[in-house]
Amino acid sequence: MVEITLQPVQIGTQSEDTEGRLAFADGKLVAVLVRLSAELHGANGLAGQWCVEAGFGACATDVLSVWFDSLEAARGWIAEQLSMSR
């Protein structure tokens, strides 16, 4: 089973979306997650959601195309992506 860890980090996005997590699978960086701010995303209902800012390998995706209600949901998506790539 893959160990997925999420390390808190501030991201220099040049916007209000600065709260982030570095997602590691067995010690390898697989994604950078960012939490969408109320200032920028409140009107479209995405405030507070987590999204993939950058993904690598099996977690590669278009920027802001995958959203999660929680970090646990993001962790589950990462695990699923990794299991499908094996």
C-alpha positions in Angstrom: 0.0 0.0 0.0 1.3 3.5 -0.9 1.8 5.9 1.9 0.4 9.3 1.0 1.5 12.3 3.0 0.4 15.9 2.7 2.9 18.6 3.8 1.6 22.1 4.5 3.2 24.8 2.4 2.5 28.4 1.3 2.3 28.8 -2.5 3.4 31.9 -4.3 0.5 32.0 -6.8 0.3 35.8 -7.0 -3.3 35.5 -5.9 -5.3 34.9 -2.7 -4.9 31.1 -3.3 -1.8 30.5 -1.2 -2.6 27.7 1.2 -1.2 24.5 -0.2 -0.1 21.0 0.4 2.8 19.0 -1.2 1.5 15.5 -1.8 4.0 12.7 -1.5 3.5 9.0 -2.3 6.2 6.9 -0.7 8.4 10.0 -0.4 8.0 11.1 -4.0 6.3 14.4 -4.9 3.2 13.6 -7.0 1.1 16.7 -6.7 0.8 20.3 -5.4 -2.6 21.0 -4.0 -4.0 24.5 -3.4 -7.0 25.6 -1.4 -9.3 28.0 -3.3 -9.9 31.3 -1.5 -13.3 32.9 -0.9 -12.0 36.1 -2.4 -11.4 34.6 -5.8 -13.8 31.6 -5.9 -16.7 32.5 -3.6 -19.0 33.6 -6.5 -18.6 30.2 -8.3 -19.1 28.1 -5.2 -15.6 26.7 -5.1 -14.3 28.6 -2.1 -12.6 26.2 0.4 -12.2 23.4 -2.2 -8.8 21.9 -2.8 -7.5 21.4 -6.3 -4.5 20.1 -8.1 -2.3 23.1 -9.0 0.4 20.8 -10.4 0.5 17.0 -10.8 3.3 14.7 -11.7 3.3 11.2 -13.3 0.0 9.5 -12.6 -1.4 12.6 -11.0 -0.7 14.9 -14.0 -3.8 16.9 -14.9 -4.8 20.3 -16.3 -4.5 23.1 -13.7 -7.7 23.6 -11.7 -9.5 20.8 -13.4 -9.8 18.5 -10.4 -11.5 19.7 -7.2 -11.9 18.0 -3.7 -14.1 18.9 -0.8 -11.4 17.7 1.7 -7.8 16.7 1.9 -9.0 13.1 2.6 -10.8 13.2 -0.8 -7.7 14.5 -2.4 -5.7 11.7 -0.7 -8.2 9.1 -2.1 -7.9 10.5 -5.6 -4.1 10.4 -5.5 -4.2 6.7 -4.3 -6.7 5.9 -7.1 -4.5 7.6 -9.8 -1.5 5.7 -8.6 -3.2 2.4 -8.5 -4.5 2.8 -12.0 -1.0 3.5 -13.3 0.5 0.2 -12.1 
